[in-house]
Amino acid sequence: MIKIICGPKGSGKTKHIIDTANNHVADAKGHLIFITDTKRYMYDLKRDIRFIDVTDYQIAGEDALCGFIKGVIAGNYDNEYIYVDGVARVAGKDLKDMAQLFYMLDRVSEERGLQIWITCSCSEEELPDYAKKYL
């Protein structure tokens, strides 16, 4: 399952995804992984959530982000939740050009039983057609 949290810049998407992650800790049976491109929010997350700042790994592009996420998932088979804050910013690509990433994440989430939460900096109306089903 993929769930998108969208809204314009400054609308509280990051706070929402952090609160969602922190709320999932109590009921999670597997690992929770939070992926972003800044260390700014590291201390806002509960310590049970694995925090990954992709700037430590020089992620460049959608393919690199796909491979990175698959690698993180492969590292442990009892992952339950993955949160990606600012997916277009992390990938360095426009959201409208990222259908491949969402297709891959959808397949991986189904195969592995993962819940994947993603923030996107756009209004619901600006969300590409391929992504609207994840609202």
Backbone as JSON Lines, residues from 0, in Angstrom:
{"i":0,"aa":"M","n":[0.83,-1.18,0.0],"ca":[0.0,0.0,0.0],"c":[0.88,1.24,0.0]}
{"i":1,"aa":"I","n":[0.57,2.14,-0.87],"ca":[1.23,3.44,-0.91],"c":[0.2,4.49,-0.52]}
{"i":2,"aa":"K","n":[0.63,5.42,0.29],"ca":[-0.23,6.54,0.7],"c":[0.54,7.83,0.46]}
{"i":3,"aa":"I","n":[-0.05,8.75,-0.29],"ca":[0.58,10.03,-0.58],"c":[-0.02,11.11,0.3]}
{"i":4,"aa":"I","n":[0.86,11.92,0.88],"ca":[0.47,13.12,1.6],"c":[0.95,14.28,0.73]}
{"i":5,"aa":"C","n":[0.02,15.06,0.19],"ca":[0.42,16.14,-0.7],"c":[-0.11,17.48,-0.21]}
{"i":6,"aa":"G","n":[0.51,18.53,-0.71],"ca":[0.13,19.88,-0.37],"c":[1.25,20.82,-0.78]}
{"i":7,"aa":"P","n":[0.95,22.1,-0.87],"ca":[2.0,23.06,-1.25],"c":[3.08,23.17,-0.18]}
{"i":8,"aa":"K","n":[4.2,23.71,-0.56],"ca":[5.32,23.9,0.37],"c":[4.84,24.7,1.58]}
{"i":9,"aa":"G","n":[5.22,24.23,2.76],"ca":[4.85,24.92,3.99],"c":[3.49,24.55,4.54]}
{"i":10,"aa":"S","n":[2.85,23.55,3.97],"ca":[1.49,23.19,4.41],"c":[1.46,22.15,5.53]}
{"i":11,"aa":"G","n":[2.61,21.68,5.98],"ca":[2.65,20.75,7.11],"c":[2.78,19.29,6.74]}
{"i":12,"aa":"K","n":[3.21,19.0,5.51],"ca":[3.35,17.6,5.07],"c":[4.38,16.85,5.89]}
{"i":13,"aa":"T","n":[5.53,17.47,6.15],"ca":[6.59,16.8,6.9],"c":[6.13,16.53,8.33]}
{"i":14,"aa":"K","n":[5.49,17.48,8.94],"ca":[4.97,17.26,10.3],"c":[3.97,16.12,10.29]}
{"i":15,"aa":"H","n":[3.11,16.07,9.28],"ca":[2.11,15.01,9.17],"c":[2.77,13.64,9.03]}
{"i":16,"aa":"I","n":[3.78,13.52,8.17],"ca":[4.42,12.21,7.97],"c":[5.21,11.8,9.22]}
{"i":17,"aa":"I","n":[5.82,12.76,9.91],"ca":[6.54,12.46,11.15],"c":[5.55,11.99,12.22]}
{"i":18,"aa":"D","n":[4.43,12.69,12.37],"ca":[3.41,12.28,13.34],"c":[2.86,10.89,13.0]}
{"i":19,"aa":"T","n":[2.66,10.63,11.72],"ca":[2.17,9.32,11.28],"c":[3.16,8.24,11.65]}
{"i":20,"aa":"A","n":[4.43,8.47,11.36],"ca":[5.47,7.49,11.7],"c":[5.53,7.25,13.2]}
{"i":21,"aa":"N","n":[5.53,8.31,13.98],"ca":[5.59,8.17,15.44],"c":[4.36,7.42,15.98]}
{"i":22,"aa":"N","n":[3.2,7.63,15.37],"ca":[1.99,6.93,15.81],"c":[2.03,5.45,15.45]}
{"i":23,"aa":"H","n":[2.7,5.1,14.37],"ca":[2.77,3.7,13.96],"c":[3.69,2.87,14.85]}
{"i":24,"aa":"V","n":[4.59,3.51,15.58],"ca":[5.55,2.79,16.42],"c":[4.85,1.87,17.42]}
{"i":25,"aa":"A","n":[3.79,2.34,18.03],"ca":[3.11,1.57,19.08],"c":[2.56,0.24,18.58]}
{"i":26,"aa":"D","n":[2.07,0.21,17.34],"ca":[1.42,-0.99,16.81],"c":[2.28,-1.79,15.85]}
{"i":27,"aa":"A","n":[3.42,-1.28,15.46],"ca":[4.25,-1.94,14.45],"c":[4.85,-3.23,14.98]}
{"i":28,"aa":"K","n":[4.81,-4.25,14.15],"ca":[5.43,-5.52,14.47],"c":[6.78,-5.65,13.78]}
{"i":29,"aa":"G","n":[6.99,-4.83,12.74],"ca":[8.24,-4.84,11.99],"c":[8.96,-3.5,12.11]}
{"i":30,"aa":"H","n":[9.95,-3.32,11.25],"ca":[10.76,-2.1,11.27],"c":[10.09,-0.94,10.55]}
{"i":31,"aa":"L","n":[10.4,0.27,11.01],"ca":[9.93,1.5,10.4],"c":[11.16,2.24,9.9]}
{"i":32,"aa":"I","n":[11.11,2.74,8.66],"ca":[12.26,3.4,8.04],"c":[11.81,4.74,7.5]}
{"i":33,"aa":"F","n":[12.51,5.8,7.87],"ca":[12.18,7.16,7.44],"c":[13.32,7.67,6.56]}
{"i":34,"aa":"I","n":[13.01,7.99,5.31],"ca":[14.01,8.42,4.33],"c":[13.73,9.87,3.95]}
{"i":35,"aa":"T","n":[14.77,10.7,4.01],"ca":[14.64,12.1,3.62],"c":[16.02,12.61,3.18]}
{"i":36,"aa":"D","n":[16.1,13.89,2.88],"ca":[17.37,14.45,2.42],"c":[17.91,15.54,3.35]}
{"i":37,"aa":"T","n":[17.61,15.43,4.62],"ca":[18.1,16.38,5.6],"c":[18.12,15.73,6.99]}
{"i":38,"aa":"K","n":[19.01,16.18,7.83],"ca":[19.04,15.67,9.2],"c":[18.15,16.5,10.12]}
{"i":39,"aa":"R","n":[17.5,17.5,9.57],"ca":[16.73,18.47,10.34],"c":[15.68,17.83,11.26]}
{"i":40,"aa":"Y","n":[15.05,16.75,10.81],"ca":[13.94,16.17,11.56],"c":[14.32,14.9,12.31]}
{"i":41,"aa":"M","n":[15.58,14.58,12.36],"ca":[16.05,13.34,12.97],"c":[15.55,13.19,14.41]}
{"i":42,"aa":"Y","n":[15.58,14.24,15.17],"ca":[15.23,14.16,16.58],"c":[13.73,14.3,16.84]}
{"i":43,"aa":"D","n":[12.95,14.54,15.78],"ca":[11.49,14.59,15.92],"c":[10.87,13.19,15.86]}
{"i":44,"aa":"L","n":[11.65,12.22,15.39],"ca":[11.17,10.85,15.26],"c":[11.52,10.05,16.5]}
{"i":45,"aa":"K","n":[10.64,9.1,16.84],"ca":[10.94,8.21,17.97],"c":[12.14,7.35,17.6]}
{"i":46,"aa":"R","n":[12.88,6.94,18.6],"ca":[14.14,6.23,18.35],"c":[13.95,4.85,17.74]}
{"i":47,"aa":"D","n":[12.73,4.32,17.77],"ca":[12.46,3.03,17.15],"c":[12.4,3.1,15.62]}
{"i":48,"aa":"I","n":[12.38,4.3,15.08],"ca":[12.29,4.5,13.64],"c":[13.7,4.7,13.09]}
{"i":49,"aa":"R","n":[14.06,3.9,12.09],"ca":[15.37,4.05,11.47],"c":[15.34,5.26,10.56]}
{"i":50,"aa":"F","n":[16.22,6.22,10.85],"ca":[16.29,7.47,10.1],"c":[17.43,7.39,9.09]}
{"i":51,"aa":"I","n":[17.13,7.69,7.82],"ca":[18.16,7.68,6.78],"c":[18.14,9.01,6.04]}
{"i":52,"aa":"D","n":[19.25,9.72,6.07],"ca":[19.44,10.94,5.3],"c":[20.18,10.54,4.02]}
{"i":53,"aa":"V","n":[19.52,10.62,2.88],"ca":[20.11,10.15,1.62],"c":[21.29,11.0,1.16]}
{"i":54,"aa":"T","n":[21.46,12.18,1.71],"ca":[22.62,12.99,1.3],"c":[23.92,12.31,1.73]}
{"i":55,"aa":"D","n":[23.85,11.4,2.69],"ca":[25.03,10.63,3.09],"c":[25.41,9.6,2.03]}
{"i":56,"aa":"Y","n":[24.51,9.34,1.07],"ca":[24.72,8.28,0.08],"c":[24.74,8.79,-1.36]}
{"i":57,"aa":"Q","n":[24.73,10.08,-1.56],"ca":[24.8,10.7,-2.89],"c":[23.79,10.09,-3.87]}
{"i":58,"aa":"I","n":[22.54,10.04,-3.48],"ca":[21.47,9.55,-4.35],"c":[21.26,10.59,-5.45]}
{"i":59,"aa":"A","n":[21.31,10.15,-6.7],"ca":[21.12,11.07,-7.83],"c":[20.19,10.42,-8.84]}
{"i":60,"aa":"G","n":[18.95,10.84,-8.83],"ca":[17.99,10.37,-9.81],"c":[17.03,9.33,-9.29]}
{"i":61,"aa":"E","n":[16.01,9.11,-10.1],"ca":[14.94,8.18,-9.76],"c":[15.44,6.75,-9.68]}
{"i":62,"aa":"D","n":[16.28,6.34,-10.64],"ca":[16.81,4.97,-10.63],"c":[17.65,4.71,-9.38]}
{"i":63,"aa":"A","n":[18.46,5.69,-9.01],"ca":[19.28,5.53,-7.81],"c":[18.41,5.43,-6.56]}
{"i":64,"aa":"L","n":[17.34,6.23,-6.5],"ca":[16.44,6.17,-5.36],"c":[15.72,4.82,-5.31]}
{"i":65,"aa":"C","n":[15.29,4.32,-6.49],"ca":[14.67,2.98,-6.55],"c":[15.61,1.93,-5.99]}
{"i":66,"aa":"G","n":[16.85,1.94,-6.46],"ca":[17.83,0.96,-6.0],"c":[18.13,1.11,-4.52]}
{"i":67,"aa":"F","n":[18.2,2.33,-4.05],"ca":[18.47,2.58,-2.64],"c":[17.36,2.01,-1.76]}
{"i":68,"aa":"I","n":[16.12,2.3,-2.12],"ca":[14.98,1.81,-1.34],"c":[14.93,0.29,-1.36]}
{"i":69,"aa":"K","n":[15.17,-0.31,-2.52],"ca":[15.19,-1.78,-2.61],"c":[16.31,-2.35,-1.74]}
{"i":70,"aa":"G","n":[17.45,-1.7,-1.72],"ca":[18.55,-2.15,-0.88],"c":[18.23,-2.08,0.59]}
{"i":71,"aa":"V","n":[17.59,-0.99,1.01],"ca":[17.18,-0.85,2.4],"c":[16.19,-1.94,2.78]}
{"i":72,"aa":"I","n":[15.26,-2.22,1.88],"ca":[14.26,-3.26,2.13],"c":[14.93,-4.63,2.21]}
{"i":73,"aa":"A","n":[15.86,-4.89,1.3],"ca":[16.54,-6.19,1.26],"c":[17.4,-6.43,2.49]}
{"i":74,"aa":"G","n":[17.82,-5.37,3.14],"ca":[18.68,-5.49,4.32],"c":[17.99,-6.12,5.52]}
{"i":75,"aa":"N","n":[16.67,-6.16,5.51],"ca":[15.93,-6.71,6.63],"c":[14.54,-7.11,6.16]}
{"i":76,"aa":"Y","n":[14.16,-8.34,6.39],"ca":[12.9,-8.83,5.85],"c":[11.68,-8.58,6.72]}
{"i":77,"aa":"D","n":[11.84,-7.99,7.88],"ca":[10.64,-7.69,8.66],"c":[10.37,-6.19,8.72]}
{"i":78,"aa":"N","n":[10.57,-5.53,7.58],"ca":[10.19,-4.13,7.46],"c":[8.68,-4.06,7.34]}
{"i":79,"aa":"E","n":[8.09,-3.03,7.92],"ca":[6.64,-2.87,7.86],"c":[6.22,-1.53,7.26]}
{"i":80,"aa":"Y","n":[6.94,-0.46,7.62],"ca":[6.6,0.88,7.14],"c":[7.85,1.54,6.56]}
{"i":81,"aa":"I","n":[7.63,2.24,5.44],"ca":[8.68,3.09,4.88],"c":[8.05,4.45,4.63]}
{"i":82,"aa":"Y","n":[8.74,5.49,5.05],"ca":[8.29,6.87,4.86],"c":[9.34,7.58,4.03]}
{"i":83,"aa":"V","n":[8.9,8.27,2.97],"ca":[9.82,9.04,2.14],"c":[9.31,10.48,2.13]}
{"i":84,"aa":"D","n":[10.06,11.36,2.74],"ca":[9.67,12.77,2.83],"c":[10.29,13.53,1.67]}
{"i":85,"aa":"G","n":[9.45,14.08,0.79],"ca":[9.93,14.87,-0.34],"c":[10.51,14.01,-1.44]}
{"i":86,"aa":"V","n":[9.73,13.08,-1.95],"ca":[10.24,12.1,-2.91],"c":[10.82,12.76,-4.16]}
{"i":87,"aa":"A","n":[10.18,13.78,-4.7],"ca":[10.69,14.45,-5.9],"c":[11.99,15.19,-5.6]}
{"i":88,"aa":"R","n":[12.06,15.8,-4.46],"ca":[13.28,16.51,-4.05],"c":[14.43,15.52,-3.86]}
{"i":89,"aa":"V","n":[14.15,14.39,-3.22],"ca":[15.17,13.38,-2.98],"c":[15.68,12.81,-4.3]}
{"i":90,"aa":"A","n":[14.76,12.55,-5.25],"ca":[15.13,11.97,-6.54],"c":[15.7,13.02,-7.49]}
{"i":91,"aa":"G","n":[15.45,14.3,-7.21],"ca":[15.93,15.35,-8.1],"c":[15.2,15.35,-9.43]}
{"i":92,"aa":"K","n":[13.91,15.07,-9.39],"ca":[13.12,14.94,-10.61],"c":[11.74,15.52,-10.38]}
{"i":93,"aa":"D","n":[11.06,15.93,-11.45],"ca":[9.68,16.39,-11.34],"c":[8.76,15.22,-11.06]}
{"i":94,"aa":"L","n":[7.79,15.43,-10.22],"ca":[6.86,14.38,-9.84],"c":[6.15,13.79,-11.06]}
{"i":95,"aa":"K","n":[5.84,14.61,-12.03],"ca":[5.13,14.12,-13.22],"c":[5.95,13.1,-14.0]}
{"i":96,"aa":"D","n":[7.26,13.07,-13.79],"ca":[8.15,12.16,-14.51],"c":[8.58,10.96,-13.67]}
{"i":97,"aa":"M","n":[7.87,10.68,-12.59],"ca":[8.3,9.64,-11.66],"c":[7.37,8.43,-11.6]}
{"i":98,"aa":"A","n":[6.63,8.17,-12.66],"ca":[5.7,7.03,-12.67],"c":[6.43,5.71,-12.43]}
{"i":99,"aa":"Q","n":[7.63,5.58,-12.96],"ca":[8.41,4.34,-12.79],"c":[8.68,4.06,-11.31]}
{"i":100,"aa":"L","n":[9.05,5.08,-10.57],"ca":[9.33,4.91,-9.14],"c":[8.07,4.43,-8.4]}
{"i":101,"aa":"F","n":[6.94,5.05,-8.68],"ca":[5.71,4.67,-8.0],"c":[5.27,3.26,-8.4]}
{"i":102,"aa":"Y","n":[5.48,2.89,-9.65],"ca":[5.18,1.53,-10.09],"c":[6.02,0.53,-9.3]}
{"i":103,"aa":"M","n":[7.32,0.81,-9.18],"ca":[8.22,-0.07,-8.45],"c":[7.82,-0.15,-6.98]}
{"i":104,"aa":"L","n":[7.54,0.98,-6.36],"ca":[7.16,0.99,-4.95],"c":[5.84,0.23,-4.73]}
{"i":105,"aa":"D","n":[4.91,0.38,-5.67],"ca":[3.64,-0.33,-5.56],"c":[3.87,-1.85,-5.6]}
{"i":106,"aa":"R","n":[4.7,-2.3,-6.51],"ca":[5.0,-3.74,-6.61],"c":[5.71,-4.25,-5.36]}
{"i":107,"aa":"V","n":[6.71,-3.5,-4.9],"ca":[7.46,-3.92,-3.71],"c":[6.56,-3.95,-2.49]}
{"i":108,"aa":"S","n":[5.69,-2.96,-2.36],"ca":[4.81,-2.91,-1.18],"c":[3.86,-4.11,-1.18]}
{"i":109,"aa":"E","n":[3.37,-4.49,-2.34],"ca":[2.48,-5.65,-2.43],"c":[3.24,-6.95,-2.13]}
{"i":110,"aa":"E","n":[4.41,-7.11,-2.72],"ca":[5.19,-8.34,-2.55],"c":[5.68,-8.52,-1.12]}
{"i":111,"aa":"R","n":[6.04,-7.43,-0.46],"ca":[6.63,-7.49,0.88],"c":[5.67,-7.13,2.0]}
{"i":112,"aa":"G","n":[4.44,-6.74,1.67],"ca":[3.47,-6.37,2.7],"c":[3.85,-5.09,3.42]}
{"i":113,"aa":"L","n":[4.42,-4.15,2.69],"ca":[4.86,-2.87,3.26],"c":[3.8,-1.8,3.12]}
{"i":114,"aa":"Q","n":[3.8,-0.87,4.07],"ca":[3.05,0.36,3.91],"c":[4.08,1.45,3.62]}
{"i":115,"aa":"I","n":[3.88,2.14,2.51],"ca":[4.82,3.19,2.1],"c":[4.08,4.51,2.09]}
{"i":116,"aa":"W","n":[4.6,5.46,2.85],"ca":[4.03,6.8,2.96],"c":[4.99,7.77,2.3]}
{"i":117,"aa":"I","n":[4.46,8.66,1.45],"ca":[5.28,9.57,0.66],"c":[4.69,10.98,0.73]}
{"i":118,"aa":"T","n":[5.57,11.98,0.86],"ca":[5.1,13.36,0.75],"c":[5.47,13.91,-0.62]}
{"i":119,"aa":"C","n":[4.56,14.7,-1.17],"ca":[4.75,15.34,-2.48],"c":[4.35,16.81,-2.36]}
{"i":120,"aa":"S","n":[5.2,17.7,-2.83],"ca":[4.92,19.14,-2.76],"c":[4.1,19.59,-3.96]}
{"i":121,"aa":"C","n":[2.81,19.33,-3.89],"ca":[1.88,19.8,-4.9],"c":[0.48,19.66,-4.34]}
{"i":122,"aa":"S","n":[-0.46,20.35,-4.95],"ca":[-1.86,20.2,-4.52],"c":[-2.4,18.9,-5.11]}
{"i":123,"aa":"E","n":[-3.54,18.46,-4.63],"ca":[-4.17,17.24,-5.16],"c":[-4.46,17.38,-6.64]}
{"i":124,"aa":"E","n":[-4.84,18.58,-7.07],"ca":[-5.16,18.82,-8.48],"c":[-3.91,18.71,-9.36]}
{"i":125,"aa":"E","n":[-2.75,19.05,-8.83],"ca":[-1.49,19.0,-9.59],"c":[-0.85,17.62,-9.59]}
{"i":126,"aa":"L","n":[-1.36,16.72,-8.77],"ca":[-0.81,15.38,-8.69],"c":[-1.01,14.67,-10.02]}
{"i":127,"aa":"P","n":[0.04,14.02,-10.56],"ca":[-0.12,13.3,-11.84],"c":[-1.19,12.22,-11.74]}
{"i":128,"aa":"D","n":[-1.81,11.9,-12.86],"ca":[-2.89,10.92,-12.88],"c":[-2.47,9.58,-12.29]}
{"i":129,"aa":"Y","n":[-1.24,9.14,-12.58],"ca":[-0.79,7.83,-12.11],"c":[-0.75,7.77,-10.57]}
{"i":130,"aa":"A","n":[-0.6,8.92,-9.91],"ca":[-0.42,8.95,-8.46],"c":[-1.72,9.21,-7.69]}
{"i":131,"aa":"K","n":[-2.77,9.64,-8.37],"ca":[-4.01,10.0,-7.67],"c":[-4.63,8.82,-6.93]}
{"i":132,"aa":"K","n":[-4.4,7.61,-7.39],"ca":[-4.99,6.45,-6.73],"c":[-4.38,6.19,-5.35]}
{"i":133,"aa":"Y","n":[-3.27,6.87,-5.03],"ca":[-2.61,6.67,-3.75],"c":[-3.0,7.68,-2.68]}
{"i":134,"aa":"L","n":[-3.93,8.57,-3.0],"ca":[-4.36,9.58,-2.03],"c":[-5.13,8.94,-0.89]}
